[in-house]
Amino acid sequence: MKTLITGYNEETIHILKNALERRNHHVIVGEPDEKLLNTIEDENISLILMSDFSEKGLRLCRLARASERGRHRTIIAVISKEQMEHLPRLLDAEVDQYITESLFDEQRLDVRLAFAEKMARNKEEQFLIEQKLRESEARARSILRTTVDAIITIDRHAQIRTFNKAAEDLFLFKASEVIGKNVNILMPQPYRREHDDYIKNYHNTGHKKIIGIGREVTGLRKDGTTFPMYLAVSEVNVNGQRLYTGIVRDITEQRRLEQEVLRISEHERHRIGQDLHDGLGQMLTGISLINRNIAGSLKDENHELANEVAEITTLVKEADEYARSLSRGLIPVEFEGQGLKAALERMMKNAEKLFNITCKFDAPDNIYFEDSTNLTHLYRIVQEATSNAVKHGNASEVDISIKNYDERLVIKIEDNGTGFADDWEKDRGLGVRIMQFRSRLIGANLEIENSEKLGGAAIIITMYPIGASYSIK
């Protein structure tokens, strides 16, 4: 350890120097002046011993304390009994300890110096810890200021603790406007009301829906506009206090591009369905009529191939019906008025015919959507869920229900098949990903559970008016 001895009492300096060197100190000796202050800074001195009281020594003590590392230096003053009257001034200059009678007792002096060493090391360690903490905080602040993602920290009561520049730009709030307020001010209804219930439920049960997982939700700006966003939340305990950090990313443009891709996909699906109906269907109808005439002529002539040709006529007719059925699946009825219910009823009849299953359907007649695109996505989700129930779950019964609750519409597709494995999320199939993708585009939540009613799988789509633009009249 580097140690400085300063002052004018040569006898005291000699005693201290010998005692410190026995303890393996690197000792520097100098008179108390500003030049010595530079030595303290340059040599990074952590322990300073004053051999006596002097005005210059007192000033050096104050200057050493005023420097950047001053609070983390240990200063010990040696004063005689005659100088005890100056003790208040030394304490005012923030001297840590003072030595009097133990100076001439080698054993007692060694103990006092051991305590001084320990204090100096503790202060030095504290300084290094605080320095690293300051550097860490500076880096964190720099990251928060410059990151392109909005970062928001809340406490266990959902009150906002930090709100970075990207969050200000995204939500149009200044940090000073939201710090200390409930984070649900950044959410539209009904998410705002549900958020407090979610926090409370997590604290009581430990059940996570977003924390450590991430999901797509809807955000609310200061001007009242909403936007789709991806939210990833992590939890951390700081000094026994539970904090949550949310990283928010605006995915408006991503959703727009995805909708455009699906629009093109739906257009292509419509074209293929139209070709099946108008092209292949009409060709098969024509072939069936021609073949029926041939079969009739062969039958009049009692030709031996008359029955085979008649059978071909039947097969061509079945192929025509199958092609038209596929066409209706690709091109559902026009979604106007009660078009959704009509389209789903037709889809279920086709499913019963194609898959040889039993289907039940329960839905209100008065569901209206402002955008037919949302209807198309919902129709495709139900269609995919029904198909998956049969193909992957070996279901023989499918129940579809649409129910209206306060501020939300719940569509449930249940089956009596084998259901989903507990770890189904690790190996999601293409069908599940497409259903989740479509549900996000219409602002809906899609959940997969076990069906209490039928024992198989239950796919639940929850839609809110703000996302799906629907109404019940």
Backbone hydrogen bonds, N-H to C=O, Kabsch-Sander energy under -0.5 kcal/mol:
donor,donor_aa,acceptor,acceptor_aa,energy
3,T,1,M,-0.5
3,T,26,H,-2.6
4,L,47,L,-2.5
5,I,28,I,-3.0
6,T,49,L,-2.5
7,G,30,G,-0.7
10,E,8,Y,-1.1
13,I,9,N,-2.4
14,H,10,E,-2.5
15,I,11,E,-2.2
16,L,12,T,-2.8
17,K,13,I,-2.7
18,N,14,H,-2.2
19,A,15,I,-2.2
20,L,16,L,-2.5
21,E,17,K,-2.4
22,R,18,N,-1.8
23,R,19,A,-0.7
23,R,20,L,-0.6
24,N,21,E,-1.9
25,H,20,L,-1.9
26,H,1,M,-2.6
27,V,25,H,-0.9
28,I,3,T,-2.6
30,G,5,I,-1.9
33,D,31,E,-1.2
37,L,33,D,-1.2
38,N,34,E,-1.5
39,T,35,K,-1.4
40,I,36,L,-2.2
41,E,37,L,-1.8
42,D,38,N,-3.3
43,E,39,T,-2.9
45,I,40,I,-2.1
46,S,2,K,-1.0
47,L,2,K,-0.9
48,I,74,T,-3.0
49,L,4,L,-3.2
50,M,76,I,-3.0
51,S,6,T,-2.8
51,S,49,L,-0.5
58,L,54,S,-2.5
59,R,55,E,-2.3
60,L,56,K,-2.6
61,C,57,G,-2.1
62,R,58,L,-2.0
63,L,59,R,-2.5
64,A,60,L,-2.6
65,R,61,C,-1.9
66,A,62,R,-1.7
67,S,63,L,-0.7
67,S,64,A,-0.5
70,G,67,S,-1.4
72,H,69,R,-1.6
73,R,70,G,-1.6
74,T,46,S,-2.7
75,I,73,R,-0.5
76,I,48,I,-3.0
77,A,97,Q,-2.3
78,V,50,M,-2.8
79,I,77,A,-0.6
79,I,99,I,-2.0
83,Q,80,S,-1.1
84,M,81,K,-1.2
86,H,83,Q,-2.2
87,L,84,M,-1.8
90,L,86,H,-2.0
91,L,87,L,-2.7
92,D,88,P,-2.1
93,A,89,R,-1.5
94,E,91,L,-1.6
95,V,90,L,-1.7
96,D,75,I,-1.9
97,Q,75,I,-1.3
99,I,77,A,-2.6
103,L,100,T,-1.4
104,F,101,E,-0.8
105,D,102,S,-1.3
106,E,104,F,-0.7
109,L,105,D,-3.2
110,D,106,E,-2.1
111,V,107,Q,-1.8
112,R,108,R,-2.3
113,L,109,L,-2.6
114,A,110,D,-1.9
115,F,111,V,-2.1
116,A,112,R,-2.0
117,E,113,L,-2.6
118,K,114,A,-2.3
119,M,115,F,-2.5
120,A,116,A,-2.5
121,R,117,E,-2.9
122,N,118,K,-2.6
123,K,119,M,-2.5
124,E,120,A,-2.3
125,E,121,R,-2.8
126,Q,122,N,-2.4
127,F,123,K,-2.5
128,L,124,E,-2.4
129,I,125,E,-2.6
130,E,126,Q,-2.8
131,Q,127,F,-2.6
132,K,128,L,-2.5
133,L,129,I,-2.5
134,R,130,E,-2.7
135,E,131,Q,-2.6
136,S,132,K,-2.8
137,E,133,L,-2.9
138,A,134,R,-2.5
139,R,135,E,-2.6
140,A,136,S,-2.7
141,R,137,E,-2.9
142,S,138,A,-2.4
143,I,139,R,-2.8
144,L,140,A,-2.8
145,R,141,R,-2.3
146,T,142,S,-2.2
147,T,143,I,-2.5
150,A,248,V,-1.9
152,I,246,G,-2.6
153,T,162,T,-1.7
154,I,244,Y,-2.7
155,D,159,Q,-1.9
156,R,242,R,-0.7
158,A,155,D,-2.2
160,I,181,K,-3.0
161,R,153,T,-4.0
162,T,153,T,-1.4
164,N,151,I,-1.8
166,A,144,L,-0.6
168,E,164,N,-1.9
169,D,165,K,-2.3
170,L,166,A,-2.0
171,F,167,A,-2.9
172,L,168,E,-1.6
177,E,174,K,-1.5
178,V,174,K,-0.8
178,V,175,A,-1.1
179,I,175,A,-2.4
180,G,160,I,-2.8
181,K,178,V,-2.6
183,V,158,A,-2.9
185,I,182,N,-1.8
186,L,183,V,-2.0
187,M,184,N,-1.7
191,Y,188,P,-0.6
192,R,188,P,-1.7
194,E,190,P,-2.1
195,H,191,Y,-2.1
196,D,192,R,-0.9
197,D,193,R,-0.9
198,Y,194,E,-2.1
199,I,195,H,-2.5
200,K,196,D,-2.3
201,N,197,D,-2.6
202,Y,198,Y,-2.5
203,H,199,I,-2.2
204,N,200,K,-1.7
205,T,201,N,-2.8
206,G,201,N,-0.5
206,G,202,Y,-2.3
212,G,233,V,-3.5
213,I,210,I,-2.6
214,G,210,I,-2.4
215,R,231,L,-2.2
217,V,215,R,-0.5
217,V,229,M,-2.6
219,G,227,F,-3.0
220,L,186,L,-2.6
221,R,225,T,-3.1
222,K,171,F,-2.3
224,G,221,R,-1.8
227,F,219,G,-1.7
229,M,217,V,-2.7
230,Y,249,R,-2.6
231,L,215,R,-3.0
231,L,229,M,-0.5
232,A,230,Y,-0.5
232,A,247,I,-2.0
233,V,210,I,-0.6
234,S,245,T,-2.4
236,V,243,L,-2.5
238,V,236,V,-0.6
238,V,241,Q,-3.0
239,N,237,N,-0.6
241,Q,238,V,-1.8
243,L,236,V,-3.1
243,L,241,Q,-0.5
244,Y,154,I,-2.8
245,T,234,S,-2.6
246,G,152,I,-3.6
246,G,244,Y,-0.5
247,I,232,A,-2.8
248,V,150,A,-3.3
248,V,246,G,-0.6
249,R,230,Y,-2.0
251,I,228,P,-2.0
255,R,251,I,-2.7
256,R,252,T,-2.3
257,L,253,E,-2.5
258,E,254,Q,-2.5
259,Q,255,R,-2.7
260,E,256,R,-1.9
261,V,257,L,-2.4
262,L,258,E,-2.6
263,R,259,Q,-2.5
264,I,260,E,-2.3
265,S,261,V,-2.4
266,E,262,L,-3.2
267,H,263,R,-2.2
268,E,264,I,-2.4
269,R,265,S,-2.6
270,H,266,E,-2.7
271,R,267,H,-2.2
272,I,268,E,-2.5
273,G,269,R,-2.6
274,Q,270,H,-2.6
275,D,271,R,-2.5
276,L,272,I,-2.4
277,H,273,G,-2.2
278,D,274,Q,-3.5
279,G,274,Q,-0.5
279,G,275,D,-1.9
280,L,275,D,-1.8
281,G,276,L,-2.6
283,M,279,G,-2.3
284,L,280,L,-2.8
285,T,281,G,-2.2
286,G,282,Q,-2.6
287,I,283,M,-2.8
288,S,284,L,-2.5
289,L,285,T,-2.1
290,I,286,G,-2.5
291,N,287,I,-3.0
292,R,288,S,-2.1
293,N,289,L,-1.9
294,I,290,I,-2.3
295,A,291,N,-2.8
296,G,292,R,-2.2
297,S,293,N,-2.3
298,L,294,I,-2.7
299,K,295,A,-2.0
300,D,296,G,-2.0
301,E,297,S,-1.5
302,N,299,K,-1.3
303,H,298,L,-3.2
306,A,303,H,-1.5
309,V,305,L,-2.3
310,A,306,A,-2.1
311,E,307,N,-2.1
312,I,308,E,-1.9
313,T,309,V,-2.0
314,T,310,A,-1.7
315,L,311,E,-2.3
316,V,312,I,-2.8
317,K,313,T,-1.9
318,E,314,T,-2.2
319,A,315,L,-2.5
320,D,316,V,-2.2
321,E,317,K,-2.3
322,Y,318,E,-2.5
323,A,319,A,-2.5
324,R,320,D,-2.2
325,S,321,E,-2.0
326,L,322,Y,-2.4
327,S,323,A,-2.1
328,R,324,R,-2.3
329,G,325,S,-1.7
330,L,326,L,-1.9
331,I,327,S,-2.3
336,E,334,E,-1.9
339,G,336,E,-1.0
342,A,338,Q,-2.1
343,A,339,G,-2.7
344,L,340,L,-2.5
345,E,341,K,-2.4
346,R,342,A,-2.1
347,M,343,A,-2.4
348,M,344,L,-2.4
349,K,345,E,-1.9
350,N,346,R,-2.2
351,A,347,M,-2.2
352,E,348,M,-2.5
353,K,349,K,-1.8
354,L,350,N,-3.3
355,F,351,A,-2.8
356,N,352,E,-0.9
358,T,396,S,-2.4
360,K,398,V,-2.3
362,D,400,I,-2.3
368,Y,366,N,-0.5
368,Y,471,S,-2.6
370,E,469,S,-2.3
372,S,370,E,-0.5
374,N,371,D,-0.8
375,L,371,D,-1.0
376,T,372,S,-2.2
377,H,373,T,-2.3
378,L,374,N,-2.4
379,Y,375,L,-2.7
380,R,376,T,-2.3
381,I,377,H,-2.2
382,V,378,L,-2.2
383,Q,379,Y,-2.4
384,E,380,R,-2.7
385,A,381,I,-2.6
386,T,382,V,-2.2
387,S,383,Q,-2.2
388,N,384,E,-2.7
389,A,385,A,-1.9
390,V,386,T,-1.3
391,K,387,S,-2.8
392,H,388,N,-2.4
393,G,388,N,-1.3
394,N,390,V,-0.8
395,A,389,A,-2.3
398,V,358,T,-2.5
399,D,414,E,-2.8
400,I,360,K,-2.8
401,S,412,K,-2.3
402,I,362,D,-2.6
403,K,410,V,-2.5
405,Y,403,K,-0.5
405,Y,408,R,-2.9
408,R,405,Y,-1.4
409,L,463,M,-2.8
410,V,403,K,-2.8
411,I,409,L,-0.5
411,I,461,I,-2.9
412,K,401,S,-2.7
412,K,410,V,-0.5
413,I,459,I,-2.5
414,E,399,D,-2.8
414,E,412,K,-0.5
415,D,457,A,-1.8
416,N,397,E,-1.4
418,T,393,G,-1.8
424,W,421,A,-1.6
426,K,423,D,-1.5
427,D,423,D,-0.7
427,D,424,W,-0.5
428,R,425,E,-0.7
433,R,429,G,-2.0
434,I,430,L,-2.5
435,M,431,G,-2.2
436,Q,432,V,-2.5
437,F,433,R,-2.4
438,R,434,I,-2.8
439,S,435,M,-2.3
440,R,436,Q,-1.9
441,L,437,F,-1.6
442,I,438,R,-1.1
443,G,440,R,-1.6
444,A,439,S,-3.1
445,N,462,T,-2.5
447,E,460,I,-2.6
449,E,458,A,-2.9
451,S,456,G,-2.7
452,E,450,N,-0.6
455,G,451,S,-1.4
456,G,415,D,-1.6
458,A,449,E,-2.7
459,I,413,I,-2.6
460,I,447,E,-2.8
460,I,458,A,-0.6
461,I,411,I,-3.1
461,I,459,I,-0.5
462,T,445,N,-2.8
462,T,460,I,-0.5
463,M,409,L,-3.1
463,M,461,I,-0.6
464,Y,443,G,-0.5
467,G,464,Y,-1.1
468,A,464,Y,-2.8
469,S,465,P,-2.1
471,S,368,Y,-2.4
473,K,366,N,-2.0
473,K,471,S,-0.6
